Amino acid sequence: MPQDLNIREARKDDLPALVAMFSADALGGHGDTTEPEAFSDYVRAFAVIEASPDQTLYVAERGGEVVGTFQTMVTTSLTGRGSSAMIIEAVQMRGQGVGGLMIEFAIAEAKGRGIGRVALTSNAVRKDAHRFYERLGFKPSHLGFKMALK
């Protein structure tokens, strides 16, 4: 990894930078906001992620500034003879080369844990992101569905 980029587990004091990054994402449509009254929602979610042995939130920083983030979740299924998969979620980045290094980091973490498959989803409108993931070796293999419950 280049010396000027550090990928580490997120800390609670990273939340303002992460919230700003998510709220600046016009394509995501997640309703993220930097409004002060919403900050407690992010603090609550961070506590859940931090307490989970199967989830990790990461930041990529350059020069002390957060320039990227992603989250990993490990899930085990009866299919595939009880195999585990690492899901990469909530990928956001600012700057050239950051995204590729974050994904390489996540893949190395999965391999280090003996996990045989890495998966991610990407919003259907993010055509540039789809090309990016395909360049990294990901194959579009499934069609995803979601349902808002609120």
C-alpha positions as CSV (number, residue, x, y, z in Angstrom):
1,M,0.0,0.0,0.0
2,P,1.4,3.4,-0.8
3,Q,2.9,5.1,2.2
4,D,0.7,8.1,1.8
5,L,-2.6,6.1,2.2
6,N,-3.5,4.4,5.5
7,I,-6.5,2.0,5.8
8,R,-7.6,1.4,9.3
9,E,-10.7,0.6,11.4
10,A,-12.9,3.6,11.8
11,R,-13.1,5.4,15.1
12,K,-16.1,7.3,16.5
13,D,-14.2,10.6,15.9
14,D,-14.2,9.8,12.2
15,L,-18.0,10.0,12.1
16,P,-18.3,13.7,11.0
17,A,-16.0,13.0,8.0
18,L,-17.9,9.8,7.1
19,V,-21.3,11.5,7.4
20,A,-20.2,14.3,5.2
21,M,-19.0,11.9,2.6
22,F,-22.2,9.9,2.6
23,S,-24.4,13.0,2.6
24,A,-22.5,14.4,-0.4
25,D,-23.4,11.3,-2.4
26,A,-26.2,12.4,-4.7
27,L,-26.6,9.1,-6.4
28,G,-26.9,6.9,-3.3
29,G,-30.3,8.1,-2.3
30,H,-29.9,7.0,1.3
31,G,-31.1,10.2,2.8
32,D,-27.8,10.9,4.6
33,T,-27.5,14.4,6.1
34,T,-25.1,16.5,8.1
35,E,-28.0,18.1,10.0
36,P,-27.0,18.0,13.7
37,E,-30.3,16.4,14.8
38,A,-29.4,13.3,12.7
39,F,-26.0,12.7,14.2
40,S,-27.3,10.5,17.0
41,D,-28.5,8.1,14.3
42,Y,-25.0,7.7,13.0
43,V,-23.6,7.3,16.6
44,R,-26.1,4.5,17.3
45,A,-25.3,2.7,14.0
46,F,-21.5,3.0,14.7
47,A,-22.0,1.4,18.1
48,V,-23.8,-1.5,16.5
49,I,-21.1,-2.0,13.9
50,E,-18.3,-1.6,16.4
51,A,-19.9,-4.2,18.7
52,S,-20.4,-6.8,16.0
53,P,-17.7,-9.5,15.5
54,D,-18.9,-9.9,11.9
55,Q,-18.8,-6.2,10.8
56,T,-16.0,-3.8,10.4
57,L,-16.1,-0.2,9.2
58,Y,-12.9,1.1,7.7
59,V,-11.5,4.5,6.7
60,A,-8.8,5.3,4.2
61,E,-6.9,8.4,5.2
62,R,-4.2,10.4,3.4
63,G,-2.4,13.2,5.2
64,G,-4.7,12.7,8.2
65,E,-7.8,13.4,6.1
66,V,-10.4,10.7,5.5
67,V,-10.6,10.1,1.8
68,G,-12.5,6.9,1.6
69,T,-14.6,4.4,3.6
70,F,-16.0,0.9,3.2
71,Q,-17.7,-1.6,5.5
72,T,-17.3,-5.4,5.5
73,M,-19.6,-8.0,6.8
74,V,-19.0,-11.7,7.0
75,T,-21.9,-14.0,6.6
76,T,-22.0,-17.8,6.8
77,S,-24.6,-19.8,5.0
78,L,-25.5,-23.5,4.8
79,T,-25.2,-23.3,1.0
80,G,-21.7,-24.1,-0.3
81,R,-21.3,-26.6,2.5
82,G,-21.3,-23.9,5.1
83,S,-19.2,-21.4,3.3
84,S,-18.6,-17.9,4.4
85,A,-18.5,-14.7,2.3
86,M,-17.3,-11.2,2.9
87,I,-19.7,-8.5,1.7
88,I,-18.2,-5.1,0.9
89,E,-20.7,-2.3,1.4
90,A,-20.9,1.5,1.6
91,V,-17.9,2.2,-0.5
92,Q,-17.1,5.9,-0.8
93,M,-13.9,7.5,-2.0
94,R,-12.3,10.8,-2.8
95,G,-9.3,10.7,-5.0
96,Q,-7.7,8.6,-7.6
97,G,-6.4,5.2,-6.6
98,V,-8.2,5.1,-3.3
99,G,-11.0,2.8,-4.3
100,G,-8.8,0.1,-5.8
101,L,-6.6,0.1,-2.7
102,M,-9.6,-0.2,-0.4
103,I,-11.0,-3.1,-2.3
104,E,-7.6,-4.9,-2.5
105,F,-7.4,-4.4,1.3
106,A,-10.8,-6.0,1.8
107,I,-9.9,-8.9,-0.4
108,A,-6.7,-9.5,1.5
109,E,-8.6,-9.4,4.8
110,A,-11.0,-12.0,3.4
111,K,-8.2,-14.3,2.2
112,G,-6.4,-13.9,5.5
113,R,-9.6,-15.1,7.3
114,G,-9.9,-18.1,4.9
115,I,-13.0,-16.7,3.3
116,G,-13.5,-18.0,-0.2
117,R,-15.8,-15.4,-1.7
118,V,-16.1,-11.6,-1.7
119,A,-19.3,-10.0,-2.9
120,L,-20.6,-6.4,-3.3
121,T,-23.6,-4.6,-4.7
122,S,-23.7,-1.4,-6.5
123,N,-26.6,1.0,-7.3
124,A,-27.9,0.3,-10.8
125,V,-27.3,3.9,-11.9
126,R,-23.5,3.8,-11.0
127,K,-22.2,2.7,-14.4
128,D,-18.7,4.0,-13.7
129,A,-18.6,2.0,-10.5
130,H,-19.7,-1.1,-12.3
131,R,-16.8,-0.7,-14.8
132,F,-14.4,-0.1,-11.9
133,Y,-15.5,-3.3,-10.1
134,E,-15.3,-5.3,-13.3
135,R,-11.7,-4.0,-13.8
136,L,-10.9,-5.3,-10.4
137,G,-12.1,-8.8,-11.3
138,F,-15.7,-8.8,-10.0
139,K,-18.3,-10.4,-12.3
140,P,-22.0,-9.2,-12.4
141,S,-23.6,-12.5,-11.4
142,H,-26.8,-11.7,-9.6
143,L,-29.7,-9.3,-9.8
144,G,-30.5,-7.6,-6.5
145,F,-33.8,-6.5,-5.1
146,K,-34.8,-4.3,-2.1
147,M,-37.9,-3.0,-0.4
148,A,-38.1,0.0,1.8
149,L,-40.1,-0.7,4.9
150,K,-40.4,2.9,6.3
